[in-house]
Amino acid sequence: MRIEPLDIDSLETARKEILSVGADKIAVGIMDKKAVNLAFKIYDCKFYHANLLKQEALSIGLETAVEKDTITAKTKISDCLIFGDIKRFLILSEKLKKQSFEFLRILGEKLETYIKNITNNRIIFRYKNRTINLNKRFLIVGILNVTPDSFSDGGKYNTLDSALKRCEEMIKEGADIIDVGGESTRPGSNSVSYDEELRRVVPVIEVIKRRFDVTVSVDTYRSEVAKAVLELGVDIINDISGLNFDEQMPSVLSKSSCGIVAMHIKGKPKDMQKNPHYEHLICEINEYFEDILKKAELNDIEKERIVLDPGIGFGKKFEDNYKIINNLQSFKIFSRPLLVGLSKKSFIGYTLNEKDTKKRLFGTIGANVTAFLKGARIFRVHDVRQNLEAIKLAASIIQEKKYS
């Protein structure tokens, strides 16, 4: 007798395995949703909501855990943990949407939306005239800081010649996107003026657009800078504030077809690392992302233009960064591509006892490969070729064929 345990983590894998045994194609749509399991934690449920939720979930075969004294109302507020297969979760969402309690109706609607997004096998990133399905591939963003004080490469590329040489190197190494930054946002950094930021980035952008056929991103949270560089042909705006520092940013972006990277941050670069605290880290980041997407919708910005970035190191403790990377799959509920900026960050130095940022390459590669396995698809890095090769190998292993 031969028995093989299977790791079925997606509908695509489930369908592949069902067909592999020769099952009728009609059976695929019946069985695939039973093969993939999910789990959701719902925080701060009133005891009567928790009891009804548990009752409805158990009635259709979902497992549910609540605080033990919820049933007697001795516990007034409880978190709820529900887990089981996709098919039963979809049944639960329909049952909850018919409940008299608004809390449960909204929960039913959210579960339905989240499951649809989690199981979506087309994660589209659309900007300008490009459409990329990031369920099938990944992108490497090469960092080009034209600043005197960035934490890793400050002062190395703040002349036009050195910046262009570095740009050419990264393109040859396989960078899909060049991300130009004119202001350091390292912890404790001070902001620069609008004029100074433009003085640093405009000459570099102009020459890159003239000399190279490459997607150009600009790292800025200022709407005036975004407007100016978009007029130069920039393809993507990378806003560390998630459209929050400058209230005019959504309006500027709505007038363009550029891509948008919207990042989570707690505080501002000057003070963001002064003892950041979260009650429910992943949940709070998701709430922030939800607000970003609502703001975009209100400004007629298409959802497919938006990439989400959980903001590693931006208002996070080292342990928070570990948790975010380990739980990247939790951000799939929005069906948006995930970008991570892990390159040479201080949490890597902390983990490996390495103060020299130049010696954090191997740690960066390890973190990025882990992030890829957890669901990230866009990687912002200083060392293009090394990270590209490592993630390409990981992608080939996952797909069980050579990545191309």
Secondary structure, 3 states (H helix, E strand, C coil): CCCCCCCCCCHHHHHHHHHHCCCCHHHHHHHHHHCCEEEEEEEEEEHHHHHHHHHHHHHCCCEEECCCCCCCCCCCEEEEEEEEEHHHHHHHHHHHCCCCCHHHHHHHHHHHHHHHHHCCCCCEEEECCEEEECCCCCEEEEEEECCCCCCCCCCCCCCHHHHHHHHHHHHHHCCCEEEEECCCCCCCCCCCCHHHHHHHHHHHHHHHHHHCCCEEEEECCCHHHHHHHHCCCCCEEEECCCCCCCCCHHHHHHCCCCEEEEECCCCCCCCCCCCCCCCCHHHHHHHHHHHHHHHHHHCCCCHHHEEEECCCCCCCCHHHHHHHHHCHHHHHHHCCCEEECCCCCHHHHHHHCCCCHHHCHHHHHHHHHHHHHHCCCEEEECCHHHHHHHHHHHHHHHHCCCCC
